[in-house]
Amino acid sequence: MPKPYVKLPTSRFIKVECRKCKNIQTIFNKASTKVTCLKCGELLAEPTGGIVRVKGRIVSILS
């Protein structure tokens, strides 16, 4: 079986629920800046140089 020419992406979008106001927001799992809730301003994720450290609750992983 031949190797594929294009490598599949390792990054995903994830749905995160804010612990403070229960707002569900879609974020990128390799974000390079801090991600805050759009309703209350609570920190949802912070960058680590690779995959973000999620502070909220992960609801689902989108492919």
C-alpha positions as CSV (number, residue, x, y, z in Angstrom):
1,M,0.0,0.0,0.0
2,P,1.5,3.4,-1.0
3,K,2.1,6.1,1.6
4,P,-0.2,9.1,1.4
5,Y,1.3,12.3,0.1
6,V,-0.4,14.6,2.4
7,K,-0.2,14.1,6.2
8,L,-3.4,14.3,8.1
9,P,-3.8,17.2,10.5
10,T,-3.2,16.6,14.2
11,S,-5.1,19.7,15.3
12,R,-8.8,19.8,16.1
13,F,-11.6,22.2,17.3
14,I,-13.1,21.4,20.7
15,K,-16.3,22.6,22.4
16,V,-15.6,23.9,25.9
17,E,-18.1,24.8,28.6
18,C,-17.3,27.7,30.9
19,R,-17.4,26.7,34.5
20,K,-18.7,30.0,35.6
21,C,-21.6,30.8,33.2
22,K,-22.1,27.4,31.4
23,N,-21.6,29.0,28.0
24,I,-20.4,26.5,25.4
25,Q,-17.7,27.9,23.0
26,T,-15.7,26.3,20.2
27,I,-12.0,26.8,20.4
28,F,-8.9,25.6,18.6
29,N,-6.8,23.0,20.5
30,K,-3.5,24.5,19.5
31,A,-4.3,28.2,20.2
32,S,-1.4,30.5,20.6
33,T,-3.2,33.0,22.8
34,K,-5.3,32.9,25.9
35,V,-8.9,32.0,25.2
36,T,-11.6,33.7,27.3
37,C,-15.4,33.2,27.5
38,L,-17.3,35.6,25.3
39,K,-20.0,36.1,27.9
40,C,-18.3,36.5,31.3
41,G,-14.6,36.8,30.4
42,E,-13.5,33.7,32.4
43,L,-10.3,32.0,31.2
44,L,-11.2,28.9,29.1
45,A,-7.7,27.8,27.8
46,E,-4.1,28.9,28.0
47,P,-1.3,28.1,25.5
48,T,1.5,25.8,26.5
49,G,3.6,25.8,23.3
50,G,1.6,22.9,21.8
51,I,-1.9,21.8,22.8
52,V,-3.7,24.2,25.1
53,R,-4.4,23.6,28.8
54,V,-8.2,23.6,29.1
55,K,-9.6,25.3,32.2
56,G,-13.3,24.7,31.4
57,R,-15.1,21.4,30.8
58,I,-14.6,19.7,27.4
59,V,-18.0,18.9,25.9
60,S,-16.9,17.4,22.5
61,I,-14.0,17.1,20.1
62,L,-14.9,18.1,16.5
63,S,-13.2,16.4,13.6
